[in-house]
Amino acid sequence: MNRAKKILLYSITVVVIIFSIVWEYYVQQWEAFQPEGGGAVIRVDLFVLYPLVITLVALSLYQLFKKK
């Protein structure tokens, strides 16, 4: 993988991690304003967000520690 692709992969990984942290903060705020403290809320967004973050981190670590 050439240098530009690695930089793009790492930058996308960092952006997605930051986005997921901000997203989680705002969802927690939204759940707090729901009746009963958001106990009835089903978080289906996590079925997309967690696999995406895990995949990007795994790919970035693989590229970072891959032997040439």
C-alpha positions in Angstrom: 0.0 0.0 0.0 1.5 3.3 -1.0 2.0 6.2 1.4 -1.0 8.2 0.2 -3.4 5.3 0.8 -2.0 4.7 4.3 -2.4 8.4 5.2 -5.9 8.3 3.9 -6.7 5.2 5.9 -5.3 6.6 9.1 -7.0 10.0 8.7 -10.4 8.3 8.0 -9.9 6.1 11.1 -9.2 9.2 13.3 -12.2 11.1 11.9 -14.5 8.1 12.4 -13.3 7.6 16.0 -13.8 11.3 16.8 -17.2 11.2 15.1 -18.2 8.2 17.2 -17.2 9.9 20.4 -19.2 13.0 19.6 -22.1 10.9 18.4 -22.2 8.9 21.6 -22.1 12.1 23.7 -25.1 13.6 21.9 -27.1 10.3 22.0 -26.5 10.1 25.7 -27.7 13.7 26.1 -30.8 12.9 24.0 -31.5 9.7 26.0 -31.4 11.7 29.2 -34.3 13.9 28.0 -36.4 10.9 27.1 -39.2 9.6 29.4 -37.8 7.2 32.1 -34.3 8.3 31.3 -34.2 6.6 27.9 -34.7 3.1 29.2 -36.9 2.1 26.3 -34.5 3.3 23.6 -33.0 0.6 21.4 -29.6 1.6 20.0 -29.5 0.1 16.5 -26.9 2.7 15.5 -24.4 0.7 17.4 -24.7 -2.2 14.9 -23.2 0.1 12.3 -20.9 2.2 14.3 -19.0 -0.4 16.3 -18.2 -2.7 13.4 -17.0 0.3 11.4 -14.7 1.5 14.1 -13.4 -1.9 14.9 -12.7 -2.6 11.2 -10.9 0.7 10.6 -8.8 0.3 13.7 -7.9 -3.3 12.8 -6.9 -2.3 9.2 -4.9 0.6 10.5 -3.0 -1.5 13.0 -2.4 -4.2 10.4 -0.9 -1.6 8.0 1.1 -0.1 10.8 2.7 -3.3 12.0 2.8 -5.3 8.8 6.2 -6.6 7.9 7.5 -5.5 4.5 
